[in-house]
Amino acid sequence: MNTTPVSQALAAAFMLSFSGCVLAKEAADAVRVSPANPKPSFVRTQKALSSHYCAPSPKDMIAVISALNAFLDASYEGIRSEEVPESALLNHPFVSIERMLASAMGDLKPIRHSAELNDDAREFIRLVAEGRSKADRNAHLIRQMVVVPNVFHSDIDRSGLKQMAANVHAMPISMM
C-alpha cells in the first residue's frame, strides 16, 4: 500500500469529500429538488467504491467529487428558481459540506505542487476546490433568501448631506 505524504493527504481529502457527498445525498433524498436528480450518480459512485473503500482509485475519487459538484449545481438552480421549500432552506447541508471540503483543501494544500501528483490527482484537487466554492455559493444564496436584513433609521438631514456632497465635488483635488 502506498503511504507517501501525498497519498495520505489525498486519502484524507477523499474521505472528507465523500462525507460531503453523503450529506448531499441525504439532502437530495429528503428534499428531492434537483431538476437533474443526481441521486443515481451517488448510487453508482457508492457501488463503485464498495469494493475498495479504503484505497479508492483516482478515477473513483474524481467520480465522487464530480457527483457532489453536480448536486451542488442542480441545488443552486433549484434554490434560484425557488423550487425548494423554506423548511429545506433552513436545514440545508451546504455549510457543513463547505467546511468538510475546506478541511480537505487544508489537507491538500501542502502537496498541491508536488511532483508526485499525476493528472487525476490534480483534477481531484481542482474539483474539491470547485465543490467548496459551490457549497459556499449555495449557503450564501440561502442566507440572502432567509435572513431578514436589519433596517437602520437615521435622523440625518438629507438636504444637508446632498449639499456636503456637492461641496466635496466642487473642491480642487489638491484640497482633498
Residue pairs with C-beta under 8 A, 6 or more apart in sequence:
1 55
4 116
5 110
5 111
6 111
6 114
6 116
6 117
6 121
9 107
9 108
9 110
9 111
10 58
10 61
10 108
10 111
10 121
10 124
11 55
11 56
12 104
12 107
13 104
13 105
13 107
13 108
13 124
13 125
13 128
14 56
14 61
14 64
14 104
14 124
16 100
16 101
16 103
16 104
16 107
17 61
17 64
17 65
17 68
17 100
17 101
17 104
17 128
17 131
18 49
18 64
19 100
20 68
20 96
20 97
20 100
20 101
20 131
20 135
21 42
21 45
21 64
21 65
21 67
21 68
21 71
23 93
23 96
23 97
23 100
24 38
24 42
24 68
24 71
24 72
24 75
24 93
24 97
25 39
25 42
25 71
26 93
27 75
27 88
27 92
27 93
28 34
28 37
28 38
28 39
28 42
28 71
28 75
29 39
30 88
31 84
31 85
31 88
33 74
33 75
33 78
33 79
33 83
33 84
33 88
34 71
34 74
34 75
34 78
35 74
35 77
35 78
35 83
36 70
36 73
36 74
37 74
38 67
38 70
38 71
38 74
41 66
41 67
41 70
42 67
42 71
44 63
45 60
45 63
45 64
45 67
48 60
48 63
49 56
49 60
49 64
52 60
56 64
58 118
58 120
58 121
58 123
58 124
59 120
61 120
61 124
62 120
62 123
62 124
62 127
65 124
65 127
65 128
65 131
66 127
68 97
68 131
69 127
69 130
69 131
69 134
72 94
72 97
72 131
72 134
72 135
72 137
72 138
73 134
75 84
75 94
75 138
76 134
76 137
76 138
76 141
78 84
79 89
79 138
79 141
79 142
79 145
80 141
86 146
89 142
89 145
89 146
90 146
92 138
92 139
92 142
94 135
94 136
94 138
94 139
94 142
95 135
95 139
97 131
97 135
98 132
98 135
98 136
98 139
101 128
101 129
101 131
101 132
101 135
102 132
104 128
104 132
105 125
105 128
105 129
105 132
108 125
108 128
111 117
112 125
117 125
168 176
